[in-house]
Amino acid sequence: AAAIALSGAGEIQAPAAGAYGRSRTLWLLDAAAASQLPRALYPPASA
């Protein structure tokens, strides 16, 4: 569900797609859900 919501689905297809916070939105995912996220959503590596 998280991968679908964060990949541009609308709120009808994935209600979680409508989640947003005032200054940021924090998603807490388990390892199985996080492994399904597209690489484009990964944060940049820090030095």
N, C-alpha and C positions, 0 to 999 in steps of 0.2 A: 504494500500500500504506500509506503514512504517513497519508493522509487517512482511509482506512477505519479504521486502528488508533486514530487520535486522535478519531474520531467516535463512539466507544462500542461498537465491535464487540467481540465476545468473542475469547478466545485461540484458539478453534477456527477461527473465520472469518478471523482475522488474527493469526498468532502474535506479531507485533510489538506487539499490544495488551497483552501481558503484560510488556513491558519496564518496569522501574522501578528507581530508584536509592535509595540510603539517604536522601539529603537532597533530591535532585532528579534529574530525568531530562533529559538533553540530547539533542535530536534534531538531527543535522546533515543538512540537505536541500539538494539542488541547486535552482535556480530553478524548474525544471519541476515538481518535486514540491511545492515550497512554494506554487506558484500554485494547486494543487488543494485546499489546506486551506480549510475553512470560515472565514468572517470571524470567527465567534465564538471561534476559537482564537487570533486575533491578539492580541499583548500590547497593553495600553493605551498610547496615545501619551504620551510624557513631555514636560513643559514645558521 
